[in-house]
Amino acid sequence: MRKILNAVSGIIKPKKLFSLPVQSQIEITTFCNLSCASCPRKQYVERPKNMSFKNFVSIVEKLNSQVISLSGLGEVIMNPEIFNMISYANKRGNMTVTTSNFTLITDEHIDNFINSGLSILNISVDAASQVTYLKIRTQDNFNKVITNIKKLSKRKSELGVSTPLIRLCFVIQEENLDEMISFYHLAKEVGANLVEYQPYAYFDSEKIKNGEKIDLLVLFDNIKKIIKLEKSFKEPKTNAGILKRKINILNDHYNCLPTLKIKKCISPWTYSYITIEGEMRPCCMFQGVSYSMGNINDVDDPMTVFNNEHYKEFRKKLRSNVAPHELCIKCINQESIGEIVRRKYLKI
């Protein structure tokens, strides 16, 4: 019933929610061992901290989301309670997802990822070569990361398990544009199940103004080639088909032009982002800015926040194709309900 209510909300987009969102992202740490060139963390995190297991449990019980992503402006492995958190959520029947840069991984971590019941593990790599990785990540951990991914894939095979699904993430930037194809081959080589090609996210007005120097013809050609590779090899699966359908939006995005499809966003109806401090934000694009809808730690029922005047006004503007915030102008917005159905059931 909750899925149905959320789907209806995503279609008709009322100002007031019918039910709690089915998906939530909870920031469990703001500590990180890297200082990547494109990450907004260093601008917004003054004093890094870890979320306690007790606080995590409280938030999960209040939201009661069907899908929980444990990620944010930090490296999740640096929270020592991460596997307890994942196990707890899975015992409640939640699907769990997390994201790691995979530089700090040990053999014990690999077994814990498998035994915790994690559904999907996103691994941020962003490069298919050591040289490009160093440019983007600013630390030479490429070979270590690839070795750790292979270890996880091998361990899953030894145990005869299918989860966690391994999804390699590639943020499309000027430095790595020419490695999109080779990244797919690398993902296949190391045993990844999924590949996510992510448009570069603009977190502040300066980056929106300057943009990324992307050759759009090369980008579009890469997307088409990846789709052909996916059809040929079957796995790893990618989101290249989605990007192909968003070519016009990508064109506007990388040319720093306002997107004309803000109203297609469904995040404020189906999703919530919770910061390390408990602040509720409309989506992950707001993880690196001071923009709060309310604090989940201050209420017994989060619906009082989801349906407050601030949230309702935010939804009203989106529905009217008006940007509630400058970040919305440059966001490659989430799929609409129709697109999700088309991808999942029609396989196109």
N, C-alpha and C positions, 0 to 999 in steps of 0.2 A: 504493500500500500504506500509506503514511504517513497519508493522509487517512482511509483505512478504519480504521486503528488508532486515530486520534484520535477518529473518530466512535464507535467502540466504547467508548473510554474515556469519552466524553461521555455515553454511554447507561448503562453499568454502573457508572461512577465508582469504579474501584478506588483503593486508597490509593497504589499504585505505578503509575507511568506505563509504558505499553508502548512509547512512542516520544516523541521530542521534539515539543513543540507545533507546530502548523502556522502559527501566527501569533505575531508578536512586535512589541512597541512599544519603540522605542529612543529615549531622550531624548538628543538631540544638542546641546542648548544649554539653559542656564538664564538666559541674557540675555533681556531683554524691554524694548521701548520704551514699553510701556503699564503702567498700574497700575489694572487694572479692579477694581471694587468687590467682585465675587464671587470673584476669583481668590485661591487660597491661596499663591501664589508668594511674596509679600512676607513671609509668616510663616515660610517654610521655607528660603528661599534667602538665605544670608548672603553668600557670595562667588560670584557667577555665573561660569560658565566654559563653554567650548565643548569638545565631544568632538573629538578628533583623527581624521583620516581613517584613520590606522593602527589606532587603537583600534576604530573602527567596523568596519573590515574584519575584525579579529580576532573581534569579537562575532558578526558576520553569518556567518562561516565556522563558528563553533562551534555556533550555533543552527540554521543551514541552514533557516530558516523559508521557507515558500512565500509568505507575505504579511508584509511588513515595513512598519510605520508609523513614520515618523521624526517624533516629536512628544513633547512633555512639558510641563514648566513654563517654557517659553521660546518666543520667536518664532524660528522656524527660519531665517528669512532672515539672522538675525544670526550664524549660523555660516557663514563664507565657503566651507566645503567642502561645503555641502549638495548642490549639483548634481553634484559628483563622487561623493558618496555614493549619490545616487539612480541615477546612470548605472552605477556599479559593481554595485549590487544588481540592476538590470535586466539587465545583461550576464550575470549569474549565473542569470537566469531567474526572479527573484523579482518578485512583484507589489508595487508600492510605493505608499504613501499618505503624505501629509503634511498638516499643518495650519498655516495662517498667518492673522494678523489683517489682512493685505493692505494695511497702511498704508505700508510702506516699499518697495513694488514699483515697479520701473522697467521700461521697455520691454525692456531686456536680460534682466531677471528673467523676464518673460513668455515670451520666446523660449527661455530656459533651461528653464523648466517644461515646455514642449512638447518640446524636443529631448532632454531627459534621459530620456524614456520613462516619466515618472510616470503612474500609472494613475488615481488619484483625488486631487484637491486639495480639502481641506476649508477653507472660508473662514469664520472666526468673525465674524459680523455682529451677531446678537442684536437687531436693530431694523429697523423699516421706515421710520423717520423720523429726521431729524437730532436732534430734541429728545430722543427716547428713547435714541438711540445715545450722546448726551452723558451722560445719566444713568448708563448702564451702563458705558461705556468711560472716562468722565471726561475724554476728550479729543475735540475736535470734528473727527473724521476721516471722518465718514460719507460726504460727497460724494466725497472722495478714494478711499475704498474702492469705492464703487459705480462710479466712473469706471474704476478699475483692473480690476474684474470685467468691465465692458463691453469694455475693451481686450483682455483675454484671450479672451473669447468671439469677438470680431471677428477676432483673429489666428488662432484655430483655424479659423474659417470661411475665411479667406483662404488658409490652407495646406491646407485640405481634410482636416483630421485630427479624430479624435473624442476623443482624449485630450490632456491629462488631463480626466476627467469633473469638472465643477465642482459641488461640493456646498456649499451655503450652510447654515451651522449657526446654530441659534436656541435658546439656553438659556431655557427657560420660567421667567420670574420675574414678580413683582408688577408691575414697571415696564413690561413689554412684553406682558403677557397679551392686551391688546386689539389687538395688532398681528399676531397669529398669521396671520390671514386675509390682511391686506395684505402680509405678508412673503412669502406664497406668490405673490401677484401680482407683487411686486417681483422675486422669483427668476425668474419666467417672463420678465419684461421684460428682465432683464439677460442672459438666455441660460443660466441654470443648468440642469444636468441633474438634480440631486438636491437635496432639502431634508431636513435632519435636525432634527427638533424634540426637544431634549434636556431631560429633567427636571433641575431644579436639583440639583447634587450637594452633599451635606453632607460637608465634610471634617473637621469637628471637633465635639466634644460640645456646644459653645455654640450652634452653628448648628442642630444636631439638636434642641436644647432649644427654641430660639426659632422655628425654622421659617420658612416663607415665607407671606405673607398672600395666598394664591391662592383666588380664587372658583372652586371646583371645578365648579360648574354651567356657568360660562362656559368653563372649560377643556374640558369634555367636549363642549359644543356646538361649540366651535371645531374640535375633532378631527373631529367628524362632518361639518362643513362642508368641511374640507380634503379629506376622503376623497371627497366629491362633486365638488370641483373637480378633483382628480387624475383621477377617472374621466372627467370631461368633457374635460380638456385633454391627458391622457396623459403630458405632461411639463411641469414637472419631477416626477419620482417622489418620494414622501415615505415616511416611516415612520409616518404617521398610523394606518394599519391596525394596526400593532404596538401603538401606544399605546392604541388602542381595546380591544384584547384584554387590555391591562394596566390597565384602568380601576380595578379594585379595588385593585391595587398602588399606582397613582398616588394614589388616595384616601388610603391609609394613609401614603404617602410625604409628601404635603403636609400631612397632619394629625399628622405626627411620631409615627405609630404603627409598631411593629415589623412588618416584612413577614413574612408566614407562609410565604413560598415561597423561602426561602434555598436550599433543596436543589435548586432548578431551575438555579442558577448552574453554568455549565460552564467558567468561566475557568481555574481551576487545572489543568484537564485539557487545554485546547486553546490556551492563550495565555500569554504571559509579558511582563512589563513590566521593562525594564532602565533604571535611572537613569543619570544622567551619570557617576556614580561606579562603575557596573558592578553595583550592587546589584540582585538579582533579587526582584521583588515579584509577588504573585499576580494583580494586575490594576491598571488605571489609577486606581482609587479610592484606591490607596495611594501615588500619586505625590507627595502633599504631606505624608506622615507618615514618621516614622522606623520602618520595619518591613521588615526584610530577611530573606529566606530563605537568603541566601548571596551571594557575589560571583562573577560570571562570569569576572572577570579573574584570579581565584585558582585556577581549575580548568582542566584540559585538556578534560574532558568535562562539559558542563553537566547531564547526566543524574544526576551524583552529587549535585547540588543539588536537582534536581526530585524526586529520590527519597530525600532525607534525611528524618530523623524529623520535623523541623519542618513540612515540606511535607506529609508523609503525614498528620500530625495535623490540619493545616488542612483537607485534603480529607475526612478522616473526619468532622469536625464538620459541614462543609457537607452532606455526604451524609446525615447524621443530623438535618438541619434545625436545627442548633445554630450560632449565630454565632461564628466564630473570632475576630472583632474587631468593635468597635462600628460600624465603617463598613459592615459587611455588613448590619446591621440596617436601615439607611436606603438601601441601594443598590437602584436599579431594575435588578435583575440581568439579565445577558445572556440572550438567547433559549436555550431548550433545543434539543437536536438536532431534536426533533420540530417545533418552531416554525420552525426554519431551513428544514427540508425543505418544510413547508407553504407558507412564503412564497416559496421559490425555484421549486418545481415545481408546486404547486397554485395559485399566484397568489392566495392569500387571506390 
